[in-house]
Amino acid sequence: MKIERKIVGYSVAKAVENERVVAPAEVPESVPDKPAGAEVIQMHESVERPSTLIGATYKIKSPLVEHALYVTVNDIVLNAGTPHELRRPFEVFINSKNMDHFQWIVALTRIMSAVFRKGGDVTFLVEELKAVFDPRGGYFKAGGVYMPSIVAEIGCVIETHLKTIGLLHDPEMSAEQKRLVAEKRAAYEARAKGDAGSDCATDAAPAASSSREDAAVSAASGEFPPGATMCGKCNTNAVIIMDGCATCLNCGYSKCG
């Protein structure tokens, strides 16, 4: 309502005795409480360290250092015994007889442990560590995988551990990539065996024949040929030349598309 006149006074209205009393609303019957579910605990800075942790230790033997490095990653189990049970990394320790790298090893382990205790997505550490390059040059580890530095191999160890506990998953190759790799491997084995058989029949170049036989055996056993070059995608010595095209027998990458 719009007030057209000036207000000059006011009074408080009193309740009328004969006013109809409104009955109070009916209170609904109490609903039985549902059983409380499991308390979901997420990783954050205030999570206290249990007296016992489970973990794994990985050995790193690099030609750049005299003694091996032993990387231990301990995990904490959240919501144990419930459908929400999770296993998350909690702390990292790196031990070695070589004291030349003591300072940066201690600093690295403390920073990584702090990131793990912070919670959230900690998988970014893998790419950050694997991107560290040694100015003196890297090295090849067993299997022909190139490591640009010791820190990068520590990143690979963390990646392996995160895959073990289910935080990371390998991207699966498509059916077309798997079929291409299988065809290239079969063609390489057939060609190597054919060259080895023709050399044995003519008794020409026995040394070359034995090397080709070894290459065929290594390819058949799942290893990569000795003459394979490094793949720029998976950093593995598994690239061979087939029909004038460089193809990786490990990840299926090909320069020909």
ABEGO torsion letter per residue (X at the ends): XBBABBBABBBBBBBBAABBBBBBBBBBBBBBBBBBBBBBBBBBAABBBBABBBBBBBBBBBAABABBBBBBBBBBBBGBGBAABBBBBABBBBBBABAAAAAAAAAAAAAAAAAAAAEEBAAAAAAAAAABBBAAEBBBBBGGBBBABAAAAAAAAAAAAAAAAGABBBBBBBAAAAAAAAAAAAAAAAAAAAAAAAAAAAGBGAAAAAAAAAAAAAAAAGBBBAABBBBAAAGBBABBBBGGBBBBAAAGBBAAX
